[in-house]
């Protein structure tokens, strides 16, 4: 058996290529839209991808199952479990096979047996993997978003992201039952999860790439709660707010993502056109440079989303899916633009109409236009002038409840574009998050909306508490 784990750092997401060396065939589990990586790894191993499957309808990225099938001719295997309203709409397409609990799919001597493990989602499947060239018993289980290392999949996404009332408690009960089955598996069975640390699909995921059933049964918190009601309370408590784009991903992946086909890069746009694009108001211009570069000088009206591992999360939360996007890039070396555009496509933001190079910052002042700047405010200065500012906290709900600055206004970053009228007027805004990353983006959201007296609190809440300034706890927003 050939086993390859492919991990996407931006999504904190794992997909798997499993093949049979003797037969020269392989299956891909939970592919994202970066189809080239699966094809390249298969070719390097001397394998042909003949099957593609996924554990569930994903919420955090656009599934690459249809794209990869179109590229390779492989057959698609999808879950047939769960209620009708949460089954795949494209399940009747040619080339699709539906899997029920206990069904198997094989590539050569490698067998994957589907097990219905609802909880994170109603249709969720896990796959017991057996290398029949060596054994008649499974060696591991692909758990998707069911069991992670040190955590389990959150059961509240359908309710929070897709507005399915009552789904969180029902999912928690299903998850408790699925975990009872998981406990019956042998200790030696390897656990290959679908996500690692940084994913919003759980609240305490480890960065360790794999585990065993025995280890999780001993040390994973979810297996130490014997009461169903108490388990439901604990698994739902403290879950982070799902990014706003999760609901869109659910709809796209259930319906069946559009095929990208031949992918081309957007064309470079002449710098002098930027002013007209911004004035037109129909498109969004995204500055992908570092936050410090944006703060020291940016084109007014542009939105700062620095290209880093959090780029897809904030792009999906803040950018519209129904408008054209233009990018401002920096000299990030060969392939930088490719990576930025691919990171947008992986969450379905396909309408990138063009890009501008760093030369735009030379032309703009030559045309008599001023660059915008974001003032950086230390926590010492904020404490000394606290009453002069509206303090805007853009962290998540659980962070706010654990402690916040007295008198602050709380609006999580992902909600800020839709809640701008709630930001008090009449005083300068001092915006902060935990360490400074999110607040820098929030400052650009405010400035793009015409709020010019905005300062970014350097070091954020971490610096505030480290300096010993007062903190309040609980919900008083």
BELUR-V54790 format. One record per backbone hydrogen bond with DSSP energy under -1.0 kcal/mol. NH is the residue of the N-H (numbers start at 1). CO is the residue of the C=O. Records with the same first field share a line. If there is no record, write none. Layout:
NH=CO, CO
This chain:
2=19
4=17
6=15
8=13
12=8
13=8
14=194
15=6
16=29
17=4
18=27
19=2
20=25
24=20
26=48
27=18
28=51
29=16
30=53
35=33
37=34
39=35
40=36
41=37
42=38
43=39
44=40
45=41
46=43
47=42
48=24
50=26
51=26
52=75
53=28
62=346
64=31
68=64
69=65
70=66
71=67
72=68
73=69
75=50
76=95
77=52
78=97
80=99
86=83
87=84
89=254
91=88
93=90
96=93
97=76
99=78
102=114
103=100
105=112
107=110
110=107
111=130
112=105
113=128
114=103
115=126
117=124
119=121
125=55
126=115
127=142
128=113
129=140
130=111
132=109, 130
134=131
135=131
139=129
140=129
141=190
142=127
143=192
146=143
148=151
153=146
154=201
160=156
161=157
162=157
164=158
167=164
170=166
171=167
172=168
173=169
174=170
175=171
176=172
177=173
178=174
179=175
180=176
181=177
182=178
183=179
184=181
185=182
189=186
190=139
191=211
192=141
194=144
196=12
199=196
206=149
211=191
213=189
214=187
216=212
217=213
218=214
219=215
220=216
223=220
224=221
231=227
232=228
233=229
234=230
235=231
236=232
237=233
246=243
249=245
250=246
251=247
252=248
253=249
254=250
255=251
256=252
269=355
273=270
274=271
277=273
278=274
279=275
280=276
284=324
286=326
287=303
288=328
294=290
295=291
296=292
297=293
298=372
302=299
303=285
305=287
307=288
311=308
314=310
315=311
316=312
317=313
318=314
319=315
325=351
326=284
327=354
328=286
329=356
332=330
336=333
339=335
340=336
341=337
342=338
343=339
344=340
345=341
346=342
347=344
348=345
349=344
350=348
352=350
353=325
355=267
356=327
360=357
361=358
362=359
363=359
364=360
366=362
367=363
368=365
369=364
372=298
374=295
377=456
382=378
383=379
384=380
385=381
388=385
389=386
390=428
392=430
393=409
394=432
400=396
401=397
402=398
404=472
408=405
409=391
411=393
413=394
415=412
416=413
419=416
422=419
423=420
429=453
430=390
431=455
432=392
440=436
441=437
442=438
443=439
444=440
445=441
446=442
447=443
448=444
449=445
450=447
451=446
454=452
455=429
456=375
457=431
458=377
460=457
461=433
462=434
463=459
464=460
465=461
466=462
467=463
468=465
469=464
472=404
474=401
